[in-house]
Amino acid sequence: MKHWWVKTNLCIILSLILTTLGEQPVKAQNAVICTNCGTEWTQLMNKAMMAKQVATQAQQLGTQINQYKDMLINSKGLSTQVWGQAMQDFSKLQNLMSQSRSMAYSASNLDGQFSSKYGTYDAYLNRKMDAKDWQNKYAQWSQEGSDNARYALKGLGLQASQMQNEQALMQQLQSMAGSAEGRMQALQVANMMAAQNVEQVMKLRQMMMLQLQMQANYLAQKQDRMATQEAAHQRFMNAPRVRNDDGKTY
């Protein structure tokens, strides 16, 4: 558009000059003839078109450079990636529960340990328990009940300490998300946050398993107490009666 405007103005000026010259008396000896005016105007127009093409190419080159910059930013990854320590945390809780004398869900020989600790009504009915056996049973129930509650509280304390580390980790991830450059870094931060969500769900499941373990231990101990007491009562009722000298039966 700019070159067209320049060309139009030049043509108008040239027409005015020729008109003015035509109004003056023309003398044959003073006549001026332009022999190469068309060639000069053509050269000027060609140069203007070349300048326009160069400007267009420069603009296209600048657009391509910006596109390359965007590609580099979007493909740039994070220098460091932060992940949680869920597996280590799970191992700590399992090791803690294995120290308890109550039954743990992670026991390697759960059936054998359960059978050795807790009996059935028929087993206690066929077994004559003396004072020493009763003393050992009461000691077992007391220790298991105490461990069941104590190590459950320790497990909660362990989870509480892990939550502090997880909060610091989430704050770090949020900071990384706010300073992420390009799509690649944003995706990497999103993946790390998703991994943290999965770990939190897994830890929640582990806490539910711990709660169910406490309930199972309590029910097993309660059943064991009832079985021993009922069996002892039944043996007493089935015991032979003894008559003394005065005829009374005991």
C-alpha positions in Angstrom: 0.0 0.0 0.0 2.8 2.4 0.9 4.6 1.9 -2.4 1.3 2.3 -4.3 0.8 5.7 -2.6 4.3 6.8 -3.4 3.9 5.8 -7.1 0.5 7.7 -7.3 2.0 10.8 -5.8 4.9 10.8 -8.1 2.6 10.4 -11.1 0.5 13.3 -10.0 3.6 15.6 -9.5 4.9 14.6 -12.9 1.6 15.4 -14.5 1.5 18.9 -12.8 5.0 19.6 -14.0 4.2 18.6 -17.6 1.0 20.7 -17.4 2.9 23.7 -16.2 5.5 23.3 -18.9 2.7 23.0 -21.5 1.2 26.3 -20.5 4.5 28.2 -21.0 5.6 29.3 -24.6 7.5 26.5 -26.0 10.6 27.2 -27.9 12.0 24.6 -30.2 15.5 25.4 -29.0 14.6 25.0 -25.2 12.5 21.8 -25.5 13.5 19.1 -23.0 12.9 15.5 -24.0 13.0 12.7 -21.3 14.4 9.7 -23.0 14.8 7.3 -20.0 12.0 8.4 -17.6 10.2 5.1 -18.0 13.3 3.0 -17.2 14.0 5.0 -14.0 10.4 4.6 -12.8 10.6 0.9 -13.5 13.8 0.6 -11.5 12.4 2.5 -8.6 9.3 0.2 -8.5 11.5 -2.9 -8.7 13.6 -1.7 -5.8 10.5 -1.0 -3.8 9.1 -4.4 -4.5 12.4 -6.0 -3.4 12.4 -4.0 -0.2 8.8 -5.2 0.5 9.9 -8.9 -0.1 12.9 -8.5 2.2 10.6 -7.1 4.9 8.2 -10.0 4.5 11.0 -12.6 4.7 12.3 -10.9 7.8 8.9 -11.1 9.4 8.6 -14.8 8.5 12.0 -15.5 9.9 11.1 -13.8 13.2 7.9 -15.9 13.4 9.9 -19.1 12.9 12.4 -18.1 15.6 9.6 -17.5 18.1 8.2 -21.0 17.1 11.5 -22.6 17.8 11.7 -20.9 21.2 8.3 -22.2 22.1 9.3 -25.7 21.0 12.4 -25.5 23.2 10.4 -24.3 26.2 7.6 -26.9 25.8 10.1 -29.7 25.4 12.3 -28.7 28.3 12.1 -31.0 31.3 12.6 -30.5 35.0 16.2 -30.8 36.3 15.0 -32.8 39.3 11.8 -34.7 40.0 10.4 -35.3 43.5 8.8 -38.6 44.5 7.4 -39.8 47.7 8.7 -42.6 49.9 5.5 -44.7 50.2 7.2 -48.1 50.0 9.6 -47.2 52.8 6.7 -45.9 54.9 4.8 -49.1 54.4 7.8 -51.1 55.5 8.2 -49.1 58.7 4.6 -49.7 59.7 4.8 -53.4 58.9 8.0 -53.8 61.0 6.4 -51.9 63.8 3.4 -54.3 63.9 5.6 -57.3 63.7 7.1 -56.4 67.0 3.7 -56.7 68.7 2.7 -60.0 70.4 -0.8 -59.6 69.0 -1.5 -61.3 65.7 -0.4 -59.2 62.6 -1.9 -59.4 59.2 1.7 -59.6 57.8 2.6 -62.7 59.7 4.3 -65.3 57.5 2.7 -68.3 59.3 -0.7 -66.8 60.3 -2.6 -70.1 60.5 0.0 -71.8 62.7 0.4 -68.8 65.0 -3.3 -68.4 65.4 -3.8 -72.0 66.3 -1.1 -71.9 68.9 -2.5 -68.8 70.5 -6.2 -69.4 70.4 -8.2 -72.6 70.9 -11.7 -73.7 70.3 -14.4 -74.8 72.8 -13.9 -78.5 71.9 -10.1 -78.2 72.3 -10.4 -76.6 75.8 -13.2 -79.1 76.8 -10.8 -82.0 76.1 -7.9 -80.3 77.8 -7.7 -80.1 81.6 -6.2 -76.8 82.5 -4.5 -76.5 85.8 -3.6 -73.3 87.7 -0.4 -72.8 85.7 -2.2 -73.0 82.4 -4.8 -70.5 83.6 -2.0 -68.2 84.7 -0.3 -68.4 81.3 -3.6 -67.7 79.5 -4.3 -64.6 81.6 -0.8 -63.4 81.0 -1.2 -64.0 77.2 -4.5 -62.1 77.0 -3.1 -59.2 79.0 0.0 -58.8 76.9 -1.9 -59.2 73.6 -4.4 -56.6 74.6 -1.8 -54.1 75.7 0.3 -54.7 72.6 -2.7 -54.4 70.4 -3.5 -50.9 71.7 0.1 -49.7 72.1 1.4 -50.6 68.7 -1.8 -49.2 67.1 -1.0 -45.9 68.7 2.6 -46.2 67.6 1.4 -46.8 64.0 -0.7 -43.6 64.2 2.3 -41.7 65.5 4.3 -43.0 62.6 1.6 -41.9 60.2 1.5 -38.4 61.8 5.3 -38.0 61.4 5.0 -39.1 57.8 2.3 -36.5 57.1 4.7 -33.7 58.0 7.1 -34.9 55.4 4.3 -35.2 52.9 3.1 -31.7 53.5 6.5 -30.3 52.9 6.7 -32.4 49.7 3.3 -31.0 48.5 4.4 -27.5 49.1 7.5 -28.1 47.0 5.4 -29.6 44.2 3.1 -26.6 44.3 6.1 -24.3 44.0 7.3 -26.3 41.1 3.9 -26.1 39.4 3.9 -22.3 39.8 7.3 -21.9 38.2 6.9 -24.6 35.5 7.9 -23.5 32.0 6.1 -25.1 29.1 3.9 -28.1 28.8 6.6 -30.7 29.5 7.4 -29.4 33.0 3.7 -28.9 33.7 3.0 -32.5 32.8 5.9 -33.7 35.0 4.7 -31.8 38.0 1.1 -33.1 37.4 2.5 -36.7 37.3 4.3 -36.2 40.6 1.1 -34.9 42.2 -0.8 -37.8 40.8 1.7 -40.2 42.3 1.3 -38.5 45.7 -2.5 -39.0 45.5 -2.0 -42.7 44.8 0.4 -43.0 47.7 -2.1 -41.3 50.0 -4.8 -43.8 49.0 -2.5 -46.7 49.6 -1.6 -45.3 53.1 -5.3 -44.9 53.8 -5.9 -48.5 52.9 -3.0 -49.5 55.2 -4.6 -47.6 58.1 -7.9 -49.4 57.5 -6.0 -52.7 57.5 -4.4 -51.7 60.9 -7.9 -50.9 62.3 -9.3 -54.3 61.1 -6.3 -56.0 62.6 -7.0 -54.5 66.0 -10.7 -55.5 65.7 -9.7 -59.1 64.7 -7.3 -59.4 67.6 -9.9 -58.2 70.0 -12.5 -60.6 68.7 -10.0 -63.5 68.7 -9.1 -62.8 72.3 -12.7 -62.4 73.3 -13.6 -65.7 71.7 -10.6 -67.4 73.4 -11.8 -66.2 76.8 -15.3 -67.4 76.2 -14.1 -70.8 75.0 -11.9 -71.4 78.0 -14.6 -70.3 80.5 -17.4 -72.2 78.8 -15.2 -75.3 78.6 -14.2 -75.0 82.3 -17.8 -74.5 83.3 -18.9 -77.6 81.3 -16.1 -79.7 82.8 -17.2 -78.7 86.3 -20.8 -79.6 85.5 -19.8 -83.0 84.1 -17.4 -83.8 87.0 -18.4 -86.8 89.1 -20.1 -86.1 92.3 -18.5 -87.0 95.6 -20.5 -88.0 98.7 -19.2 -87.3 102.1 -19.8 -89.1 105.3 -23.0 -87.2 106.1 -24.6 -88.1 102.7 -24.1 -84.7 101.0 -23.0 -84.7 97.4 -20.2 -82.3 96.2 
